[in-house]
Amino acid sequence: MESGVAPGSEGFDVTSQKQLKARIRVRMATTGERYAAARAHLVGAGTDQDHSGAVVDAGWTLRGGSDPDAAGLANLLANAGVVGPEGPLSEEVILLVTGGLGAGYILWEFQRDDSRVVTLGFTNSGHYFDRRLSAAVTRLGLRADWSRTSGTVGAAAGLRRELGAGQPVVVWPDRYLIGYWQLPAWLDGHGGHPVIAYAERNGRIHVDDRTLAPLTVPGEDVDRARARVGSYRNTMLAVRTRDLAIPGERLRAAVRSGLEDMVSQLGGTSDSFALPAWRKWARMLVASSSAKAWPRVFADGAGLFGALLSVWEGVEPAGMTGGNLRREFGAGLTEAAAVLDEPRLGDEAARWVEIAELWHTLAEAAVPTSVPACARARELTAAVTGAVVEGDAGHADRAGAAEELWALRNEYAAEPPLSAEEIAAIFATMGEILGEIYDAEKAGVQRLGALLAAGTA
């Protein structure tokens, strides 16, 4: 394995590195930030946007990121020498090209273990596993091949053929079977987000899941994880375009098309996959008559602790899937202001950063650190996600943290560490914040729509 030096590691001994990693995870738990952002606040370098000194593994530069789809494509293109008129395309610009933001809320109730899981969608068409990357590849005019097969043997052979030819690919493994997220068995078959497979060495697949250090998985585990969800059909995406400067007009059209798609979808009427989902969720937090009203679903407290934790992990960037992405979208709009020659997009960018802060406030209300069990659960969640970013070196840490995390969740599965008064206050506060979010995002989408419709953006 060829590896570079971890960013900022010069001059640190092993003990100091362990102490720094521990401090990073503590900050992630406190602020909800992703690993690179928390690290940057502590040592002043190494953000996802600063790739100087990044680790190179098997010829692949690990660049980190937040959103699995946008970061994955940004990393693929950067490693392939595909750039925009001003240089490498950022994750934030590609987020716009994929269709930007979305809204989605579902409260799942599983009878087999009496659990409740809140699933949140923050990206356009995020409920379709491959649609966002398909749209981005088309809009950017990239040459790419998709392969889909129900046969595990053929899929495994195809993956190794591509890797053997030096072609990195995007695959969609089941999160439980891929192993490194250390999830409990009851989450087997729930699917997962896209990751990049970029090399195979000694029977292990090298995987980039927004990591900053080498992460490897036994090949047979990758094969099983890809095959687990039948509807995925072992989908694999190989972007063939290399060493290309995407013309300015093409990038402009791609960004504009993605924003138009977002305005159309997010501004729709669906209360499951458009902005009304936030209004519906706000109402369910304080309603009593609906079967899906939180006071009714959680009347006996069963499953509430896990549901609130799933809100924190889904909303905050420190979670598995990158969080609400409103801050990243704001950064993308700042870049789009230059790409589309529309300075007013910069004003909109600032408003979406403010909305990101509202989401952070919601997550803080859902899992307050004033409750020791909640604070510990956040620390353990950050320890797992942070250790994934650290690659193979973080295996022992994430295994130990995950074991404690799921034991803690089980301990409070039947009854949360909250009084009835505290629960009512949490529901009410979350409902109020969601109301603010709905109003702010609705106004933001309307302003973007007006800019696009005017033909000046």
C-alpha positions as CSV (number, residue, x, y, z in Angstrom):
1,M,0.0,0.0,0.0
2,E,1.3,3.4,-0.9
3,S,0.2,6.0,1.6
4,G,1.0,9.6,2.2
5,V,1.3,11.4,5.5
6,A,-1.9,12.3,7.3
7,P,-2.6,16.0,7.2
8,G,-1.0,17.9,10.0
9,S,0.7,14.8,11.5
10,E,4.2,16.1,11.2
11,G,5.8,16.6,14.6
12,F,3.2,14.6,16.5
13,D,4.1,11.3,18.2
14,V,1.6,8.5,18.5
15,T,0.3,9.6,21.9
16,S,-0.2,13.2,20.7
17,Q,-2.1,11.9,17.6
18,K,-4.4,9.8,19.8
19,Q,-5.1,12.8,22.1
20,L,-5.8,15.0,19.0
21,K,-8.3,12.4,17.6
22,A,-10.0,12.2,21.0
23,R,-10.3,16.0,21.1
24,I,-11.7,16.1,17.5
25,R,-14.4,13.5,18.4
26,V,-15.4,15.5,21.5
27,R,-15.8,18.6,19.4
28,M,-17.8,16.7,16.8
29,A,-20.2,15.5,19.6
30,T,-20.4,19.1,21.0
31,T,-20.9,21.0,17.8
32,G,-22.2,18.4,15.4
33,E,-19.4,19.2,12.9
34,R,-17.8,16.8,10.6
35,Y,-14.3,15.5,11.3
36,A,-12.4,17.8,9.1
37,A,-14.2,20.9,10.3
38,A,-13.7,20.0,13.9
39,R,-10.1,19.3,13.3
40,A,-9.6,22.6,11.5
41,H,-10.9,24.4,14.6
42,L,-8.4,22.6,16.8
43,V,-5.2,22.7,14.6
44,G,-6.1,25.4,12.0
45,A,-5.7,23.2,8.9
46,G,-7.0,20.2,7.1
47,T,-10.6,21.2,6.2
48,D,-12.4,19.3,3.5
49,Q,-11.7,22.3,1.2
50,D,-8.0,22.2,1.9
51,H,-6.4,19.2,0.3
52,S,-2.8,20.1,0.8
53,G,-0.9,17.2,2.3
54,A,-3.8,14.8,1.8
55,V,-3.2,11.1,2.1
56,V,-2.5,9.2,-1.2
57,D,-3.4,5.5,-1.1
58,A,-2.8,3.2,-4.1
59,G,-2.6,6.3,-6.2
60,W,-5.9,7.7,-5.0
61,T,-6.0,11.0,-3.1
62,L,-8.4,10.9,-0.1
63,R,-10.2,14.3,0.1
64,G,-13.0,13.7,2.7
65,G,-16.3,15.4,2.3
66,S,-19.9,15.6,3.7
67,D,-22.6,14.5,1.2
68,P,-21.9,10.9,0.0
69,D,-23.1,11.6,-3.6
70,A,-21.6,15.1,-4.2
71,A,-18.3,14.4,-2.3
72,G,-18.0,11.0,-4.1
73,L,-18.3,12.6,-7.5
74,A,-16.1,15.5,-6.6
75,N,-13.4,13.1,-5.5
76,L,-13.8,10.9,-8.6
77,L,-13.4,13.9,-10.9
78,A,-10.5,15.4,-9.0
79,N,-8.6,12.1,-9.1
80,A,-9.3,11.8,-12.8
81,G,-8.1,15.2,-13.6
82,V,-11.5,16.5,-14.6
83,V,-11.8,20.2,-13.6
84,G,-14.0,23.2,-14.2
85,P,-12.8,26.5,-15.7
86,E,-11.3,27.6,-12.4
87,G,-9.9,24.3,-11.3
88,P,-11.3,21.2,-9.5
89,L,-15.0,21.2,-8.9
90,S,-15.9,21.5,-5.3
91,E,-18.3,19.2,-3.5
92,E,-20.5,22.2,-2.9
93,V,-20.9,23.1,-6.6
94,I,-21.6,19.4,-7.5
95,L,-24.2,19.4,-4.7
96,L,-26.0,22.0,-6.8
97,V,-25.5,20.0,-10.0
98,T,-27.0,16.9,-8.5
99,G,-30.2,18.8,-7.9
100,G,-29.4,20.6,-4.6
101,L,-31.5,20.2,-1.5
102,G,-34.6,18.2,-0.6
103,A,-36.9,17.6,2.3
104,G,-38.1,14.2,3.6
105,Y,-39.5,12.9,6.9
106,I,-40.7,9.4,7.8
107,L,-41.3,7.9,11.2
108,W,-40.7,4.2,10.9
109,E,-42.1,1.7,13.5
110,F,-40.6,-1.7,13.6
111,Q,-42.6,-4.4,15.3
112,R,-39.9,-7.0,15.5
113,D,-37.9,-5.0,18.1
114,D,-40.4,-2.3,19.0
115,S,-38.0,0.4,17.7
116,R,-38.8,3.8,16.2
117,V,-36.5,5.3,13.6
118,V,-36.8,8.8,12.1
119,T,-35.6,8.9,8.5
120,L,-34.8,12.4,7.2
121,G,-34.1,13.4,3.6
122,F,-32.1,16.5,2.9
123,T,-31.2,16.1,-0.8
124,N,-33.3,16.3,-4.0
125,S,-34.5,12.8,-5.0
126,G,-32.6,11.3,-2.1
127,H,-35.2,8.5,-1.8
128,Y,-33.9,7.2,-5.2
129,F,-30.5,5.7,-4.5
130,D,-28.9,6.5,-7.9
131,R,-30.9,9.4,-9.3
132,R,-28.7,12.2,-8.1
133,L,-25.5,10.9,-9.5
134,S,-27.2,10.0,-12.8
135,A,-28.5,13.6,-13.1
136,A,-25.0,15.1,-12.3
137,V,-23.2,12.8,-14.8
138,T,-25.7,13.8,-17.5
139,R,-25.6,17.5,-16.8
140,L,-21.8,17.6,-16.8
141,G,-21.6,15.7,-20.0
142,L,-19.4,13.0,-18.5
143,R,-18.7,9.7,-20.2
144,A,-19.9,7.0,-17.9
145,D,-21.0,3.4,-17.8
146,W,-23.6,2.0,-15.5
147,S,-23.8,-1.8,-14.8
148,R,-26.6,-3.6,-13.0
149,T,-27.1,-7.2,-12.4
150,S,-28.9,-9.5,-10.0
151,G,-26.0,-12.0,-10.1
152,T,-23.6,-11.7,-7.3
153,V,-20.8,-13.6,-9.0
154,G,-21.0,-11.5,-12.2
155,A,-21.1,-8.3,-10.1
156,A,-18.0,-9.3,-8.1
157,A,-16.2,-10.2,-11.3
158,G,-17.1,-6.9,-12.8
159,L,-15.9,-4.9,-9.8
160,R,-12.5,-6.7,-9.9
161,R,-12.2,-6.2,-13.6
162,E,-12.6,-2.5,-13.3
163,L,-10.3,-2.2,-10.3
164,G,-7.7,-4.3,-12.1
165,A,-7.8,-1.9,-15.0
166,G,-7.2,1.0,-12.7
167,Q,-10.8,2.3,-12.9
168,P,-12.4,3.5,-9.7
169,V,-16.1,2.9,-9.4
170,V,-19.1,4.0,-7.3
171,V,-21.0,1.2,-5.6
172,W,-23.9,1.1,-3.2
173,P,-23.2,-1.4,-0.3
174,D,-25.6,-2.2,2.6
175,R,-24.3,-0.4,5.6
176,Y,-24.6,-3.3,8.0
177,L,-22.8,-5.8,5.8
178,I,-20.0,-3.4,4.7
179,G,-19.0,-3.7,8.4
180,Y,-17.1,-0.5,9.2
181,W,-20.2,1.3,10.5
182,Q,-20.5,-1.3,13.3
183,L,-24.3,-1.4,13.1
184,P,-26.5,-4.0,14.9
185,A,-27.9,-6.9,13.0
186,W,-31.5,-5.5,12.9
187,L,-30.3,-2.9,10.4
188,D,-29.2,-5.6,8.0
189,G,-30.8,-5.0,4.6
190,H,-31.7,-1.3,5.2
191,G,-29.4,-0.2,2.3
192,G,-26.8,2.5,2.2
193,H,-25.2,5.4,0.5
194,P,-22.7,5.4,-2.4
195,V,-19.0,4.9,-1.8
196,I,-16.0,4.7,-4.1
197,A,-14.0,1.5,-4.6
198,Y,-10.7,2.4,-6.0
199,A,-8.2,-0.5,-5.5
200,E,-7.9,-4.1,-4.5
201,R,-4.9,-5.4,-2.6
202,N,-4.5,-8.8,-1.1
203,G,-8.2,-9.6,-1.2
204,R,-9.3,-6.3,0.4
205,I,-11.1,-3.5,-1.4
206,H,-9.9,0.0,-0.7
207,V,-13.0,2.2,-0.1
208,D,-13.4,5.9,0.0
209,D,-16.4,6.9,2.1
210,R,-15.4,10.5,2.6
211,T,-12.4,9.2,4.5
212,L,-9.0,10.9,5.1
213,A,-7.0,7.7,5.6
214,P,-7.0,4.3,4.0
215,L,-10.1,2.2,4.7
216,T,-10.2,-1.4,3.4
217,V,-12.9,-4.1,3.5
218,P,-12.6,-7.8,2.7
219,G,-13.7,-8.4,-0.9
220,E,-16.3,-11.0,0.1
221,D,-17.9,-8.5,2.5
222,V,-18.1,-5.9,-0.3
223,D,-19.7,-8.4,-2.6
224,R,-22.3,-9.4,0.0
225,A,-23.0,-5.8,0.9
226,R,-23.6,-4.9,-2.7
227,A,-26.0,-7.8,-3.3
228,R,-28.0,-7.4,-0.1
229,V,-30.6,-5.0,-1.4
230,G,-32.4,-6.5,-4.3
231,S,-33.6,-3.2,-5.8
232,Y,-30.0,-2.0,-6.0
233,R,-29.1,-4.8,-8.4
234,N,-25.4,-4.5,-7.6
235,T,-25.4,-1.1,-9.4
236,M,-21.9,0.2,-10.3
237,L,-21.0,3.5,-11.9
238,A,-17.7,4.0,-13.7
239,V,-16.9,7.5,-14.8
240,R,-14.6,7.2,-17.8
241,T,-13.9,10.9,-18.5
242,R,-10.3,11.9,-17.7
243,D,-8.1,14.9,-17.9
244,L,-10.8,17.3,-19.1
245,A,-11.6,20.9,-18.5
246,I,-15.4,21.2,-18.5
247,P,-16.3,24.3,-20.5
248,G,-17.8,27.2,-18.7
249,E,-21.0,27.2,-20.6
250,R,-21.6,23.5,-19.8
251,L,-20.9,24.1,-16.1
252,R,-23.2,27.1,-16.1
253,A,-26.0,25.0,-17.7
254,A,-25.4,22.2,-15.2
255,V,-25.6,24.4,-12.2
256,R,-28.7,26.2,-13.5
257,S,-30.4,22.9,-14.3
258,G,-29.7,21.5,-10.9
259,L,-31.1,24.6,-9.2
260,E,-34.2,24.6,-11.3
261,D,-34.8,20.9,-10.5
262,M,-34.4,21.7,-6.8
263,V,-36.9,24.6,-6.9
264,S,-39.4,22.4,-8.7
265,Q,-39.1,19.5,-6.3
266,L,-38.5,21.2,-3.0
267,G,-41.2,23.7,-3.7
268,G,-43.8,21.0,-4.5
269,T,-46.8,19.9,-2.5
270,S,-45.7,16.5,-1.2
271,D,-45.7,16.2,2.6
272,S,-43.2,13.4,2.3
273,F,-40.6,14.6,-0.2
274,A,-41.0,18.4,-0.4
275,L,-41.0,21.3,2.0
276,P,-44.5,20.5,3.4
277,A,-42.7,17.5,5.1
278,W,-41.2,19.9,7.6
279,R,-44.7,21.4,8.4
280,K,-46.2,18.0,8.7
281,W,-43.4,16.9,11.1
282,A,-43.9,20.0,13.2
283,R,-47.6,19.2,13.6
284,M,-46.9,15.6,14.4
285,L,-44.7,16.6,17.3
286,V,-47.6,18.2,19.2
287,A,-50.7,16.6,17.7
288,S,-52.6,13.8,19.6
289,S,-55.2,12.4,17.3
290,S,-53.1,11.2,14.4
291,A,-51.7,7.6,14.5
292,K,-48.3,9.0,13.7
293,A,-48.4,11.9,16.3
294,W,-45.3,11.7,18.5
295,P,-47.2,12.1,21.8
296,R,-49.3,9.1,20.7
297,V,-46.5,6.9,19.2
298,F,-44.2,7.6,22.2
299,A,-46.9,7.6,24.9
300,D,-45.2,4.9,26.8
301,G,-41.7,6.2,26.0
302,A,-40.7,3.0,24.1
303,G,-38.3,3.8,21.2
304,L,-38.1,7.5,21.9
305,F,-34.5,7.6,22.9
306,G,-33.5,6.0,19.7
307,A,-35.8,8.2,17.6
308,L,-34.3,11.4,19.1
309,L,-30.8,10.1,18.5
310,S,-31.7,9.4,14.9
311,V,-32.8,13.0,14.6
312,W,-29.5,14.3,15.9
313,E,-27.5,11.9,13.7
314,G,-29.6,12.7,10.6
315,V,-29.5,16.5,11.0
316,E,-25.9,17.0,12.1
317,P,-22.9,16.8,9.8
318,A,-21.2,14.5,12.4
319,G,-23.6,11.7,11.4
320,M,-23.2,9.0,8.8
321,T,-24.8,10.8,5.8
322,G,-23.5,14.3,6.1
323,G,-26.4,16.0,7.8
324,N,-28.8,18.7,6.6
325,L,-26.3,20.1,4.0
326,R,-27.8,23.6,4.2
327,R,-24.4,25.1,5.0
328,E,-22.8,23.3,2.1
329,F,-25.6,24.5,-0.2
330,G,-24.9,28.0,0.9
331,A,-21.2,27.6,0.0
332,G,-22.3,26.2,-3.3
333,L,-24.5,29.2,-4.0
334,T,-21.5,31.5,-3.3
335,E,-19.6,29.7,-6.0
336,A,-22.6,29.7,-8.3
337,A,-22.9,33.5,-8.0
338,A,-19.7,33.7,-10.1
339,V,-20.5,30.7,-12.3
340,L,-23.9,32.2,-13.2
341,D,-22.8,35.8,-13.0
342,E,-25.6,36.6,-10.5
343,P,-24.3,38.4,-7.3
344,R,-27.6,38.1,-5.6
345,L,-27.0,34.4,-5.1
346,G,-24.4,35.4,-2.5
347,D,-27.2,37.0,-0.4
348,E,-29.2,33.8,-0.7
349,A,-26.1,31.8,0.4
350,A,-26.0,33.7,3.7
351,R,-29.6,32.9,4.3
352,W,-29.1,29.2,3.8
353,V,-26.2,29.3,6.3
354,E,-28.7,30.8,8.8
355,I,-31.1,28.0,8.1
356,A,-28.3,25.5,8.8
357,E,-28.0,27.1,12.2
358,L,-31.7,26.5,12.8
359,W,-31.2,22.8,12.0
360,H,-28.4,22.7,14.5
361,T,-30.6,24.3,17.1
362,L,-33.2,21.6,16.4
363,A,-30.7,18.8,16.8
364,E,-29.5,20.4,20.1
365,A,-33.1,20.4,21.3
366,A,-33.7,16.8,20.3
367,V,-30.7,15.4,22.2
368,P,-29.7,17.9,25.0
369,T,-26.3,17.5,26.5
370,S,-27.8,18.4,29.9
371,V,-29.0,14.8,30.0
372,P,-26.0,12.6,30.7
373,A,-27.2,9.6,28.6
374,C,-27.9,12.0,25.6
375,A,-24.5,13.6,25.9
376,R,-22.8,10.2,26.1
377,A,-24.7,8.9,23.0
378,R,-23.6,11.9,21.0
379,E,-20.0,11.3,22.1
380,L,-20.2,7.7,21.0
381,T,-21.8,8.5,17.7
382,A,-19.1,11.0,16.9
383,A,-16.5,8.5,18.0
384,V,-17.8,6.0,15.4
385,T,-18.1,8.4,12.5
386,G,-14.8,10.0,13.4
387,A,-13.1,6.7,13.4
388,V,-14.5,5.8,10.0
389,V,-12.9,9.0,8.6
390,E,-9.6,7.7,10.2
391,G,-9.8,4.5,8.1
392,D,-8.4,1.2,9.2
393,A,-6.5,2.9,12.0
394,G,-9.8,3.7,13.6
395,H,-11.1,0.1,13.6
396,A,-10.7,-0.6,17.3
397,D,-12.0,2.7,18.4
398,R,-15.2,2.6,16.4
399,A,-15.8,-1.1,17.3
400,G,-15.6,-0.2,21.0
401,A,-17.6,3.0,20.7
402,A,-20.3,1.2,18.7
403,E,-20.6,-1.6,21.2
404,E,-21.2,1.0,24.0
405,L,-23.5,3.1,21.9
406,W,-25.9,0.3,21.0
407,A,-25.8,-1.0,24.6
408,L,-26.8,2.5,25.7
409,R,-29.6,2.6,23.2
410,N,-30.8,-0.8,24.3
411,E,-30.7,0.3,28.0
412,Y,-33.1,3.2,27.3
413,A,-35.1,1.5,24.5
414,A,-38.2,0.9,26.7
415,E,-38.0,4.1,28.7
416,P,-36.0,7.2,27.9
417,P,-33.8,9.0,30.5
418,L,-36.3,11.9,30.4
419,S,-39.3,13.0,32.5
420,A,-42.7,13.5,31.0
421,E,-42.3,17.2,31.4
422,E,-38.9,17.1,29.6
423,I,-40.3,15.1,26.7
424,A,-43.2,17.5,26.3
425,A,-40.8,20.4,26.3
426,I,-38.6,18.8,23.7
427,F,-41.5,18.1,21.4
428,A,-42.8,21.6,21.7
429,T,-39.4,23.2,21.1
430,M,-38.7,21.0,18.1
431,G,-42.1,21.9,16.7
432,E,-41.5,25.6,17.0
433,I,-38.0,25.4,15.4
434,L,-39.4,23.2,12.5
435,G,-42.0,25.9,11.9
436,E,-39.3,28.5,11.6
437,I,-37.3,26.2,9.3
438,Y,-40.3,25.6,7.0
439,D,-41.0,29.3,6.7
440,A,-37.3,30.1,6.0
441,E,-36.8,27.4,3.5
442,K,-40.1,28.1,1.7
443,A,-39.1,31.8,1.4
444,G,-35.6,30.8,0.2
445,V,-36.9,28.5,-2.5
446,Q,-39.3,31.1,-3.7
447,R,-36.5,33.7,-4.0
448,L,-34.3,31.2,-5.9
449,G,-37.2,30.4,-8.2
450,A,-37.7,34.1,-8.9
451,L,-34.1,34.6,-9.7
452,L,-34.1,31.7,-12.1
453,A,-37.4,32.6,-13.7
454,A,-36.1,36.1,-14.4
455,G,-33.4,34.6,-16.6
456,T,-30.7,36.7,-14.9
457,A,-29.1,33.8,-13.0
